[in-house]
Amino acid sequence: MYTGKHVHLRPLQPAFIMASTGEAVTYRELEARSNRLAHLFRKHGLKRLDHYSIFMENNNRYLEACGAGERSGLYYTCVNSYLTPGELAYILTNSESRILITSKAKLDVAREAIKECPRVELCIVADGEGESERIVGLQAATTGLPKTPIADEYLGTAMLYSSGTTGRPKGILRPLPEQPASQQLPLFDFLVKIWQYREGMVYLSPAPLYHSAPQAAVNLTIKMGGTAIIMESFDPERYLQLVEQWGITHTQLVPTMFSRMLKLPEEVRKRYDLSSLEVAIHAAAPCPAAVKDDMIKWWGPIIHEYYGATEGLGFTACNSEEWLAHRGTVGRVLLGDLHILDENMQPCPKGTPGTVWFKTATPFEYFNDPAKTKEARSADESMSTVGDVGYVDDDNFLYLTDRATFMIISGGVNIYPQECENLLITHPKIADAAVFGVPNADLGEEVKAVVQPMPGVTPCEQLAQELIAFCSQSLSRQKVPRSIDFEAELPRLPTGKLYKRLLRDRYWGNKTSRIV
């Protein structure tokens, strides 16, 4: 995070505070830490446009690990901290990372991963000691290095990976102009305006810092001279407590966090003063309309929604008033040029679902993967898609129906599972839900639901039938699950995205075709 002018304007103000411990790191200290690490990068030969990776849980060294790259002209990859050694090794190799920054908590995984990654010259343990020439402690490695900026500062940026919910993760590379670290990319100027960031703001970050939205939000908070409160992990009541404790003004969440807070007992929800909140943003996953309705009733019209892939193809947004007038929308286009096209690349009529394409707002490519880059683009390369399916209404508000990958084709009928998922999550006995197609010899596919019961609710056939009946009250027969299975916990990423492929693959086994 680039501290810029704020290290001089507010040197003793906390740039960020760790929620669990209350540890505050000032702008002066964050500046010094980031500079020392930037000097270490140069000492090890990393030059502008080189790559390194960060593999850590949310901790008090995460932001300097990012900030050092942003002032060194480097690409840094924040890696999902829940990956296995093999998955981490894939990203380290694919991203051509020369340095890995990790933590004591993740060192065992990191140590195994780098055995497969000869390109990784150095593994830095941010909060621990070294154990070899290749694995070193951050404190020892930066001792004696200057706390002042490196001589050749350039703007650096994140190269994040797609979550891999539909296949191998892909590195999303954006062009990085040769410009001073003090000049941010135009996309971030746009986000400051749309998210209503301001000096003096206090931002609550409840999500993993390896994900693109928390990355951008915390980054911009510090660039605006605000203070970020970093939760190590999300807990619904603790979140509410922190809003009151720190006078939170801005925050960004995912819909599962809304659901978990709404299911707190009413006396708990009313216990905390949330009046300081000015802007609450949500994205990353579909939000059931009933959940959003309840959140607006509880928090007031301060809830803003946006839709935009990490690839930066385009950006839609809506405030609470717009959403209430166009219930279920993810907003109107504010960045990029939106097109809803059928399988023949012809425009779909208003109200008819098709693949969501954008004439790309910000250029990108999938790093070292020209085939995937080509696959995401139209034949003339003028448009790109991540495979989302949706439609626009007469007022040009966009509605998403699903990812094309998870569309169910049952008896020749296209069924988008999101509608059923949104319904199931509103049932008082259900904490989470996934809906997808499973093999059916007659229909090709049939609708299957896998649900996570609320604590204290016992899975049983009676509950399955209750849920099927519940769905039948609101959905046409072909959209209703034919069967329901139960899981103690669904494989949902901490960013809010449902890792549905893991569930669906159990039912399809090693079939390469979904045509039965």
N, C-alpha and C positions, 0 to 999 in steps of 0.2 A: 504494500500500500504506500503510495507516494505521499509523504507528509507535507511537501511543498512549503508554502508560506506559513503554514500553521505552526511549524516548529519554532518560528520567531514570534508569531502573534500570540500563541497560547502554549508555551513550552511545558508548563506544569499541569495543563488540563489532561485528564485521561483520554487517550485515543481509543482505548478499549478497556473493558472490565470483564473478568471471567466470572460468570454467574455463580458458580458453586463455591468459590473461595473469596470472592470480592477483590481479588488481586487486580490492581489498576496499573496499566502501563501508560506513561505520559507520552505526549508527542515528542518530547526531547529524547526519551529513552528509546522509543520506536525508531526514530531517525538514526540514532547511534547504532542500534542493533542491525538495522537494514544496511547501513553503510558498511559496517564491518563484514557482513556476509557478502556484500557486493565486491569488496576488496578480495575476499577469499575466492570468489568465482574467477576474478581476473588472475589471481595468483596461480590458479589451476588451469589457466589458458582458455577459459570460456570467453568467447567474443560475441559481438552482436549477432543475433539470429540463431545462436546455439540453444540447446535444449537441456532442461533438467526437470526432475519430478519431485513431488511432495506426497508422501504416503503417511499420513498421521490422522489421528482423531482430533477433534476440536481441542486445542490447547493454547497455552500462552506464548508459544513460539511460532504459531502458524502464520500470523500476519507478516512477520518480518521475513519469513521464508518466501512469501509472495512479493513483498515490497522490494527485496533485493534484486529480484529479476526485473521488476518494473522500472528500475533505475539503471539497469545494465544492458538493456536492449535484448533481453533473452526471452525465449518462449518457456513458460513453466507449465507443467501438467500436474494438476491436483487430482490425485488418484483416489477412487472409492476406497475408503479405509477398511472395508469388509472383504476385500478380495483375497483369494487364495494365493500362495506363492506362484503357481503357474499363471494365473490371471494377471498378477502384477508383473511377472517377467515378460508376458506378451506386450503389455503397454510400455514398459521400459525399453524393450527392443524396438517396438514399432515407432515410438516417439524419438528414438535416437538420443535418449537422455544420457548425459555424461556424468551427472551427479544425482544421487537420490538423498533426499532429506526425510528422515523418519523419526520415530519416537521410541522410548523404551517399551511402550505397550505394543508396538508393532514390529519390533526389531527381529523377533523370531521369524516372522513371515518375510521381512525384507532380506534377512540373511540368506534364507533359502532361495529367494527369487534371484538375487544378484549372482548366485552360482551359475545361472543360465545366461547371464548378461555381461559378457566381457567388455562391452562398450562402457559400462558404468565404472568409472575410475575411482569414485569416492562415494562412500555412504556416510552421511552425517547424522549422528544421533542428537536431536535437538535438545533433549532434556537429560542426557546421560553421558556416560564415559565411552571412550574409544576402546577397541580391543585388538586392533591391528592397524597396519598402514592404510588399509582400504576402508576400515570402519573406524571413524573418529568421532569424538565428542565435539559438539558445536562450541562450547565454552573454550576448550583447549585450542581448537583450530583457529579461533578468531582472536585469541588473546594477543595483544600487541599490534593488531591491525587498526588503522585509523578509523575514528568515528565520524570523520568528515567524508563528503562524497568522493567517489572515484573521479579521475580526471576526464574520462570519456563517457559521461552519462548519456544514455539514449533511452527512449521509451521502449519498455518491454510489455508483454501481455501474456495472458493465459492461452494455452492450447489445450482445451478440455476435450474429453472423450464423451461420445454419446454413451448413454447408460447401458447399452447392450441388451435392452429388453427384447429386441427382435433379432439378435445375432451378435457377432463379434463387435466390440466397441470400436469406434472410428474416431481418430483424432481430427478435430475441426480447426483447420489452419486458416487464419485470416492474414492478409497482407499487413506488414508492419513497417510503416514509413520511417525513414531515417530522420527522426525529429527529437527535440529535447524531452526528457522525462516529465517536464512540467506541463506539456501539452497532451491532453488526453484524446483518445479517439473520438470522432464525431458521434458515434453511437452512445457514448457515455454522457455527452452533453444532452442528447435527446432524453435519456433515462432520468437525468436529474430533473428535467422539466416535467415529464409525465408522472414521476413518482413524488413530485412536490417536495423535494429535499431542500433544506435550508440550513443556514448557520445556526448553531445552538441546538440542533436536533439531537434526540437520544434514540438510538435505533436498537431494537431487540431482535437478535438473530437466533432463532430456535432450531436451525437446520444445519446439516453438515457443511463445513466450509469448502469441501471439495466440489460442491455442486455450483453450477453457473450462476444461479440467482442469488444465493447468499454471497458468493464471491463478489458479484457486481454491487450488491447492496451495501456490504460492509466497506468495500473499496471506496464507494462514492460518499459514504458517511464520513470517512476520514478525510477525503478530498474536500468536503464541505466544512471541515472543522468541527464535526459533531463527535459524539461518543457512542461507541458500539458496545452493547452488552452481549457477550457471547455465551450462550448456553452450551454446555458440553453435550447434553442430550435433552430431548424434549420430554417434559412431564406436564400434563395439562394444568394442574393446580399451581405448580411451581411457576409456570408461565404467567398466570394471572397475578401471582404474588410479585413477580419481578416488574410487571407493568406498574403496579402501585409503588413499589419500593424505589424505582429509579425515575418515575415520571416519564415513562416511555411515550414518545411522540409518533414514531414511525416503526413499522414492523412488516415482515413478509412471512406468510405461512403457506402450508399446503392443505388441501381439503381434509385429509385425515386428521390433521390437528384440530380443525374446526369440529369435526365429528366427536373427537375425544373430549373436547371441552364442553360441548353441548350435552354429553352424557354424564357429566359431573352432576351430583345432587344439586338441586336448586339453591340450597342454603350455601353451598360452596361457591357457586357462581356469583351469588350476590354479596359474598364476603369481601370482595376486593374492589377498590376504587379504580376504574378504568378511564376516568374522565380526561386524563392527559392525552389519550390516543387521538391523533389527528388523521393518520392515514394507515390503513391496514390493507396490504396488497396480497393477492393470492394468485397462484398459477401452478404450473408443473404437472397437474393432473386434473381430470374433470371433477367439477364440484356438483354434487347432486343439488337440484334446484331447491328441494325442501331444506337441505342443510344451509344453503345460502340465505334463504328466506329467514330462517331462525337466527342466523348470525346478524343480519341487518336489523331485525327486531331487537336483538340484545345490545349490539354495539352502536346502532344508528347508521346513517348513510355515509359511513367513512370507509366502506369496503370497496376496493378497486380490484378489478380483474384484468389480467392481460394474457395473451397467447403469443408465444414466440419461441421457436426452437432455438437450441444452443447455436445452431448453424447461422442464425441471424438472417433468415430468408426474408422475414417480414414481421410485423408487429401489429396486433390489434389490442384494443383496450376499451373498457367501459367503467363508468362509475356506478354507484348504487342506484341512482335515479334512472340511468339508462338501462341497467339490468332489469329493474322492476318493470320498465315499460317494454322490455324485450326479454322476457324471462327465459333463462337458459343460454343466452348469448355469451360469447367470449369477446364481444366488442366489434367496433368498426376499425377499418385499417387506418393506422397512423403512419406506418412506415412500410414501403414496398408497394407492389401492384398485385392485387389478389385476383386469381382466376379459379373457378370451380369447373373442372373438366371431367368428361366421361372417359371410358377406356380407349376411345378413338381420338382423344385429345380435342373433343368438341365441347363448347360451353354448355353447361347444364342450365336448364331454366331455373328461375328463382324458386327456392323451396325444394329443389331436387338435389339429393346428395351426390357428390362426386369427389374426386381427389383434389385436395387443396394445393394449388400451385402458386408460387410467387415469382414475379420478375424480381430477382434477388435484390434486396435492399443493400446488403453489405456482401461483397465478394468473399467466397470461402472455397476451400477444397478439402477433401479428406486426405490427411497426410499420408504420403506413400501408398495411396490406394486410388489410382486413376480409374479403375473399374467401378468402384463404389461411387466415386465422384460423378462419373458418366451416368451411372444408374439413377442418380438423384436428379439428373437434369433432363430437360426435354431434348428432342432430337436436334433442334437448332441451337441448344444450349442457352436459350434466352430465359428459361424458367427453371426453378428447382422445387423439389418437394421432399418431405420426410415421410410421406405415406399416410398422412392424416386424411380423414374423410369428413366432409361437412357440406353445408349449404349456406346460402345467404338469403335473407328475407327481402321484402320490398324496400326496406330502409337501409339495405346494405350492411346489416349486422350479420356477423358470422356465427354459425352454430356448428359445433363439432359433434359428429356421431360416433366416430371410432378411429382406430388405426386400421388401415386396409389389411394389415397382416392378420388381424384377429376377427375380421368379418366372417360370419358363419353363413355357409351356403347350404340350406336345408330344403331338399325337394325343389331346388331351383330358386328358392326365395333368399334374398340377401337379408341377413339379420345382423344388426349392430349391437354387440353385447352391452355397451355402455348404458343403454336405457334400463336394462334389467339390473345391472350393478347399482345404478343410482337409486333404484327402487329398494333393493334388498338392504342397502346400508341404512335406510330410514327405519327398518323394523327394530323395535326396542330390544330384541334379543340378539341382534347381530352387530358385531364390531367391525367386520370387513367382509367384502365379497368379491369374487372373481367369476366371470361368466365367459365361456368359450365353447367352441364346437368340439365334439368327440365323434368317433366313427359310428355310423349307422348304415347297415348294409342296404337298407331300403332308401333312405333319404340322402345318403352321402355323409351328412353330419346331423347331429341333434344337439340341442342346447343343454349344456351341463353347467351347474353352479357349484362352486366350492366356497364355503362360508366359514368365517371365524366367529364362534359364539361369544357373547359378552361373558365376562367373568361370572362364575356361578351358574351359568346356563349349561345344562347337560345335553350333549348331542344325542339325538335318538330319531327313530323313524317318524314318530309323531310330530316332532319339530320340523322335519323335512316336509311332511305333508302340509303342515301349517304354513310354511313358507311358500310352497307351490300354490296353495290357495290364495295367499296374500298377493302373489304376483298375478294370479288369474283375474283378480279384481281390477287391475289397471292395465294389463297388457293383452294383446291379441294372442290367440292360442299358440301360434307358431313361435312366439317370442318367450313363452313361459318355459322354464327349465323342466325337462322331463325327469330329472333326478338331481338330488342335492347331496353332496358329500361334505364332511366337516374336517377342518384342520385346526389345530391349537393356535397356529399363527400363520397368516399368509405371507408369502415371500415378497413383501413390499419394501422397496428401497427406502432408506431414511429420507430421501428427497421427496417421497410421496408417490413415486411411480410404482405400479404393480408389476412385479417380475413374473408376468403371466405365462411366459414361455416355459418356465420351469414346471408349472402346474400342468399346462396342456400337454407337454411332451410325455408325461407319465401315461397319458391315455392313448397317445398315438404311437408310443414306443419308437422303433427305428424306421417307421414308414417314411419313405421319401416323398410320397404323394398323398394328398388329402382327398384323392378321388377313390372311393371305395368300389 
